[in-house]
């Protein structure tokens, strides 16, 4: 008969009093260290942190929220994280929140409208988040923000109702204008544009930036070609461009559409940039490895996330933080743009 197997004794998780006892301080001092209070001497702080590490102490977030009125968690309402822009925006916010000592709870929506956005914000509030970031690239999402309750700290990213809540964004018009000016400076007489969907605020701002530069210099304004951000739509619109022999320069509203266009031109025997120059938008990680490497507009999502978080934390603290945060984009010149062919 075999001896009965003894279950290993389950170790009790350390509590704040255990940390205080090991460090030789009061539990109030441990609490001050956990909340990063400046009223703790450096040697005492180090002793408490050493005890925390030794005991593998993990603060009870619920108890801390009850004691401080803060959960140290932020909510993010996001949309279509399969696209590079929204996904990179979310990542930038998460990194900035982590660096500031905050956790992040994400509510990812399949559709943006008044009902889904307000429900997602309420769900995050029920979880006890300290504030909410709403990534609102669609006009419907912007409209939903007009109906927010005033007792929750909210910052919108990409677009938002004017003045009612803080908005953090990358200057889409400036990026589109830089792309258009770059092509004109190479000697192209005008620039064709593959635009994004008409319900995206960023797509409309890129159109406005492109159009304003052409109008300012008196260049011909070609008919707009409307895509849906996908490489497939860029490929299909490439067929339209192949039927217009005078096209020498194209500004695509994102790098994925530029990729589809490159494929269609290659199949037709048109060489980029010898026959046609292309500029994209986003600077996705693969853009430098397209054939040829893609000239594009880089968006600094890390800076956007950091500045968005600063605006939200100011709102949480009841301070007069920025109401409008705008991050400048950057033109990255690679091998897909040159002077137009001589005809």
C-alpha positions as CSV (number, residue, x, y, z in Angstrom):
1,X,0.0,0.0,0.0
2,X,1.5,3.3,-1.1
3,X,1.7,6.2,1.2
4,X,-0.8,9.0,0.6
5,X,0.6,11.9,-1.5
6,X,0.8,15.0,0.6
7,X,-0.2,18.2,-1.1
8,X,2.4,21.0,-0.9
9,X,1.4,23.7,1.5
10,X,0.0,26.6,-0.3
11,X,1.9,29.8,0.5
12,X,-0.1,32.7,1.7
13,X,0.3,35.8,-0.5
14,X,2.2,38.5,1.2
15,X,0.2,41.5,2.5
16,X,1.3,45.1,3.3
17,X,1.8,44.3,7.0
18,X,4.3,41.6,6.0
19,X,6.3,44.1,3.9
20,X,6.1,46.6,6.8
21,X,7.4,44.0,9.3
22,X,10.3,42.9,7.1
23,X,11.3,46.5,6.3
24,X,10.9,47.6,9.9
25,X,8.5,50.4,9.0
26,X,4.8,51.2,9.5
27,X,2.2,50.0,6.9
28,X,1.5,53.7,6.2
29,X,5.1,54.1,5.1
30,X,4.7,51.1,2.7
31,X,1.6,52.7,1.3
32,X,3.5,56.0,0.7
33,X,6.2,54.1,-1.1
34,X,3.6,52.3,-3.3
35,X,2.0,55.7,-4.2
36,X,5.4,57.3,-4.9
37,X,5.0,59.9,-2.2
38,X,7.9,62.3,-1.9
39,X,7.6,62.2,1.9
40,X,9.8,59.1,2.3
41,X,13.5,59.1,2.8
42,X,15.6,57.5,0.1
43,X,17.1,54.8,2.4
44,X,13.6,53.9,3.8
45,X,12.2,53.7,0.3
46,X,14.9,51.3,-0.8
47,X,14.4,49.2,2.3
48,X,10.7,48.9,1.5
49,X,11.3,48.1,-2.1
50,X,13.8,45.4,-1.2
51,X,11.2,43.9,1.1
52,X,8.6,44.0,-1.7
53,X,10.9,42.2,-4.0
54,X,11.9,39.6,-1.4
55,X,8.3,38.8,-0.5
56,X,7.0,39.1,-4.1
57,X,4.4,41.4,-2.8
58,X,1.7,42.5,-5.2
59,X,-0.6,45.4,-4.2
60,X,-4.3,44.7,-4.1
61,X,-5.6,47.0,-6.8
62,X,-9.1,47.0,-5.4
63,X,-8.0,48.0,-1.9
64,X,-5.7,50.7,-3.4
65,X,-8.5,52.1,-5.4
66,X,-10.7,52.3,-2.4
67,X,-8.0,54.0,-0.3
68,X,-6.9,56.5,-3.0
69,X,-9.9,56.9,-5.2
70,X,-7.7,55.9,-8.1
71,X,-7.4,52.5,-9.9
72,X,-4.2,53.5,-11.8
73,X,-5.9,52.0,-14.9
74,X,-6.9,53.8,-18.0
75,X,-9.5,52.8,-20.6
76,X,-9.1,52.9,-24.3
77,X,-11.9,52.7,-26.9
78,X,-10.4,51.6,-30.2
79,X,-11.6,50.7,-33.6
80,X,-10.3,48.4,-36.4
81,X,-6.9,47.6,-34.9
82,X,-6.2,45.6,-38.1
83,X,-5.2,48.9,-39.7
84,X,-1.7,50.2,-39.1
85,X,-2.8,53.7,-37.9
86,X,-5.3,52.7,-35.2
87,X,-3.1,49.7,-34.1
88,X,0.0,51.9,-33.8
89,X,-2.0,54.6,-32.0
90,X,-3.2,52.0,-29.4
91,X,0.4,50.7,-29.0
92,X,1.7,54.2,-28.4
93,X,-0.9,54.9,-25.7
94,X,-0.2,51.6,-24.0
95,X,3.5,52.2,-23.9
96,X,3.1,55.7,-22.5
97,X,0.6,54.5,-19.9
98,X,3.0,51.7,-18.8
99,X,5.8,54.2,-18.5
100,X,3.6,56.4,-16.3
101,X,2.7,53.4,-14.0
102,X,-0.8,52.8,-15.4
103,X,-2.5,49.7,-16.7
104,X,-4.7,49.8,-19.7
105,X,-8.1,48.2,-20.4
106,X,-9.1,48.1,-24.1
107,X,-12.5,48.0,-25.6
108,X,-12.2,47.3,-29.3
109,X,-15.3,48.0,-31.4
110,X,-16.3,46.5,-34.7
111,X,-18.3,49.6,-35.6
112,X,-18.2,53.2,-34.4
113,X,-21.5,55.0,-33.7
114,X,-23.1,56.9,-30.8
115,X,-24.5,53.7,-29.2
116,X,-21.3,51.6,-29.3
117,X,-18.9,54.3,-28.2
118,X,-21.0,55.5,-25.3
119,X,-21.7,51.9,-24.2
120,X,-17.9,51.1,-24.3
121,X,-17.1,54.2,-22.2
122,X,-19.7,53.3,-19.7
123,X,-18.4,49.7,-19.5
124,X,-14.9,51.0,-18.8
125,X,-16.2,53.4,-16.2
126,X,-17.9,50.5,-14.5
127,X,-14.5,48.8,-14.3
128,X,-13.3,51.8,-12.3
129,X,-10.8,53.3,-14.8
130,X,-9.5,56.8,-14.0
131,X,-10.0,58.1,-17.5
132,X,-10.7,57.1,-21.1
133,X,-9.0,57.6,-24.4
134,X,-11.2,57.3,-27.5
135,X,-9.5,56.6,-30.8
136,X,-12.0,58.2,-33.1
137,X,-10.9,58.1,-36.7
138,X,-14.5,58.0,-38.1
139,X,-17.0,60.9,-38.2
140,X,-19.5,58.7,-36.4
141,X,-17.2,58.4,-33.5
142,X,-16.6,62.1,-33.3
143,X,-20.4,62.7,-33.2
144,X,-20.8,60.2,-30.3
145,X,-18.4,62.3,-28.2
146,X,-20.8,65.2,-28.3
147,X,-23.1,63.2,-26.0
148,X,-20.5,62.3,-23.2
149,X,-21.3,62.9,-19.6
150,X,-19.1,65.5,-18.0
151,X,-18.1,63.4,-15.0
152,X,-15.5,61.3,-16.8
153,X,-12.0,62.4,-18.0
154,X,-11.8,61.7,-21.7
155,X,-9.3,62.6,-24.5
156,X,-10.0,61.9,-28.1
157,X,-7.3,60.8,-30.6
158,X,-7.5,61.6,-34.3
159,X,-10.6,63.8,-34.1
160,X,-13.1,65.1,-31.7
161,X,-15.8,67.8,-31.2
162,X,-14.2,71.2,-31.1
163,X,-13.3,72.5,-27.7
164,X,-15.6,70.2,-25.7
165,X,-12.9,67.6,-24.9
166,X,-9.1,67.5,-25.5
167,X,-8.0,66.1,-28.9
168,X,-4.6,64.6,-29.7
169,X,-3.8,64.1,-33.4
170,X,-1.1,64.0,-36.0
171,X,-1.3,66.8,-38.5
172,X,-2.7,65.0,-41.5
173,X,-3.0,68.1,-43.7
174,X,0.6,69.0,-43.1
175,X,1.7,65.5,-44.0
176,X,-0.3,65.4,-47.2
177,X,0.9,68.9,-48.2
178,X,4.5,67.8,-47.6
179,X,4.0,64.7,-49.9
180,X,2.5,66.9,-52.6
181,X,5.1,69.6,-52.4
182,X,7.9,67.0,-52.6
183,X,6.5,65.6,-55.9
184,X,6.0,69.1,-57.4
185,X,9.5,70.1,-56.3
186,X,10.9,67.3,-58.5
187,X,9.3,68.9,-61.5
188,X,6.0,67.0,-61.8
189,X,3.3,69.2,-63.2
190,X,0.6,67.9,-60.9
191,X,-0.1,65.0,-58.5
192,X,-2.9,62.4,-58.5
193,X,-4.3,61.2,-55.2
194,X,-5.5,57.8,-54.1
195,X,-7.7,58.8,-51.2
196,X,-9.0,56.9,-48.2
197,X,-12.7,56.2,-47.3
198,X,-14.9,59.3,-47.1
199,X,-16.1,58.5,-43.6
200,X,-12.6,58.7,-42.2
201,X,-11.7,62.2,-40.9
202,X,-8.0,61.5,-41.6
203,X,-8.7,60.7,-45.2
204,X,-10.6,63.9,-45.7
205,X,-7.7,65.9,-44.1
206,X,-5.2,64.3,-46.4
207,X,-7.4,65.3,-49.4
208,X,-7.5,68.8,-48.1
209,X,-3.7,69.0,-47.7
210,X,-3.1,67.6,-51.2
211,X,-5.7,69.9,-52.8
212,X,-4.6,73.1,-51.0
213,X,-1.0,72.7,-52.3
214,X,-2.1,72.2,-55.9
215,X,-4.4,75.1,-55.7
216,X,-1.8,77.4,-54.1
217,X,0.7,76.8,-57.0
218,X,-2.0,76.8,-59.7
219,X,-1.3,73.2,-60.7
220,X,-4.1,71.2,-62.4
221,X,-6.4,69.4,-59.9
222,X,-6.9,65.8,-61.1
223,X,-10.0,63.8,-60.4
224,X,-9.9,62.1,-57.0
225,X,-9.6,58.3,-56.9
226,X,-11.2,56.8,-53.7
227,X,-9.9,53.7,-52.1
228,X,-10.5,51.9,-48.8
229,X,-7.0,51.7,-47.2
230,X,-6.4,48.2,-48.6
231,X,-3.7,47.1,-51.0
232,X,-6.4,45.6,-53.1
233,X,-8.0,49.0,-53.6
234,X,-4.7,50.5,-54.6
235,X,-4.2,47.7,-57.1
236,X,-7.6,48.2,-58.6
237,X,-7.2,52.0,-58.8
238,X,-3.9,51.4,-60.5
239,X,-5.9,50.2,-63.5
240,X,-7.6,53.6,-63.7
241,X,-4.2,55.4,-63.6
242,X,-2.8,53.2,-66.4
243,X,-5.5,54.5,-68.7
244,X,-4.3,58.1,-68.1
245,X,-1.0,58.5,-70.0
246,X,-0.2,61.9,-68.5
247,X,0.1,60.6,-64.9
248,X,3.7,61.0,-63.6
249,X,3.2,61.4,-59.8
250,X,0.8,59.8,-57.3
251,X,0.2,60.5,-53.6
252,X,-1.4,57.4,-52.0
253,X,-3.3,58.1,-48.7
254,X,-1.5,55.1,-47.0
255,X,1.3,52.7,-47.7
256,X,-0.9,49.7,-48.2
257,X,-2.7,51.3,-51.2
258,X,0.7,52.4,-52.5
259,X,1.8,48.7,-52.3
260,X,-1.2,47.6,-54.4
261,X,-0.5,50.3,-56.9
262,X,3.2,49.2,-57.2
263,X,2.0,45.7,-57.9
264,X,-0.4,46.8,-60.7
265,X,2.2,49.0,-62.3
266,X,4.8,46.2,-62.2
267,X,2.4,43.9,-64.0
268,X,1.8,46.5,-66.7
269,X,5.5,46.9,-67.3
270,X,5.6,50.4,-65.8
271,X,8.7,51.1,-63.8
272,X,8.7,53.1,-60.6
273,X,10.1,55.7,-60.3
274,X,11.3,55.9,-63.9
275,X,7.8,56.1,-65.4
276,X,5.8,57.2,-62.3
277,X,6.7,58.5,-58.8
278,X,4.8,57.4,-55.7
279,X,4.5,58.8,-52.2
280,X,2.7,56.9,-49.4
281,X,1.6,57.8,-45.9
282,X,2.3,56.1,-42.5
283,X,5.8,54.7,-43.0
284,X,4.8,51.1,-42.1
285,X,7.8,49.0,-41.1
286,X,7.8,47.2,-44.5
287,X,7.8,50.5,-46.5
288,X,11.6,50.6,-46.6
289,X,11.6,47.1,-48.2
290,X,9.1,47.7,-51.0
291,X,10.5,47.6,-54.6
292,X,11.5,50.3,-54.8
293,X,11.7,51.5,-51.2
294,X,8.8,53.8,-50.6
295,X,8.9,57.6,-50.1
296,X,6.3,58.2,-47.5
297,X,5.0,60.3,-44.6
298,X,6.1,59.1,-41.1
299,X,3.7,59.4,-38.2
300,X,5.2,59.5,-34.7
301,X,2.7,57.3,-32.8
302,X,5.0,57.1,-29.8
303,X,5.0,60.9,-29.4
304,X,1.3,60.9,-30.0
305,X,0.7,58.4,-27.2
306,X,2.9,60.3,-24.8
307,X,1.2,63.6,-25.4
308,X,-2.2,62.1,-25.4
309,X,-1.5,60.6,-22.0
310,X,-0.3,63.9,-20.6
311,X,-3.5,65.6,-21.7
312,X,-5.6,62.8,-20.1
313,X,-3.7,62.8,-16.8
314,X,-4.1,66.6,-16.6
315,X,-7.8,66.1,-17.1
316,X,-7.9,63.5,-14.3
317,X,-6.1,65.8,-11.9
318,X,-8.5,68.6,-12.8
319,X,-5.7,70.7,-14.2
320,X,-5.9,73.0,-17.2
321,X,-4.1,70.7,-19.6
322,X,-3.9,71.2,-23.4
323,X,-7.2,71.2,-25.3
324,X,-5.5,70.5,-28.7
325,X,-2.3,68.4,-29.1
326,X,-0.9,68.2,-32.7
327,X,2.1,66.1,-33.6
328,X,4.0,67.0,-36.8
329,X,4.6,64.3,-39.4
330,X,7.9,63.8,-41.3
331,X,8.6,63.2,-45.0
332,X,10.9,60.2,-45.5
333,X,12.4,60.2,-49.0
334,X,13.4,56.9,-50.5
335,X,13.6,55.4,-53.9
336,X,10.1,55.7,-55.3
337,X,10.3,59.4,-56.3
338,X,12.4,61.1,-58.9
339,X,12.0,63.8,-61.6
340,X,9.3,63.1,-64.2
341,X,10.4,61.3,-67.4
342,X,11.2,63.5,-70.4
343,X,8.6,63.3,-73.1
